[in-house]
């Protein structure tokens, strides 16, 4: 269940090429980098990422809208990067940008049955 401390983040890692392009963006476009309502920079597993948080409980089409918007903003800020929505990733994060722990492969397989979903 989504909580304020757990969220989905739609974005991409910032490589050297993207970082340089973002550093050189037009002054009037810097607002998109400074206001997390547009784009937010996070550290995920030691790597810098840029993207946007999704609202808790977002529908699939709302997440697709966020991906299109993030890609559009990144193309505006860094035209040479040519990012598309398909280039972005969805990452589940918790609290201080730490990944949400997942169970080990095989742990939950025995307790979950798809037949339980059919009522």
C-alpha positions, 0 to 999 in steps of 0.5 A: 500500500502506498504511503508518504514514505514509499513512492514510485519514481519515473526517471533515468540515471544521469550519465555524464552526457546528460549531466553536461547537457543539464548544466548547460540548459537555458537560464529560463528553463532552470525552474524545471530543475529547481522545482520538484513539481517538474523534475527532481534529482535523487540518489538511488543506490549511489547513482544520481537520477532525474525524474518525478515522483508519482502520486500514491495509488496512481493509475497506470495511465497517470504513470504513463503521463508522468513518463511522457512529461518527464521525457518532454522536459528532459528533451527541452532541457537537454535536446541532444539526449533525445530521451523518450518515455520508453527510455525511462524506468519506474523505481520503487523507493522508500524514505531517504531514496532507499530502494524498498526491500524485496523478498528473495526469489522463490520466497513468496511463490508458494504462498501466492496463487493466481486462482485466489484472484478469481472470486 
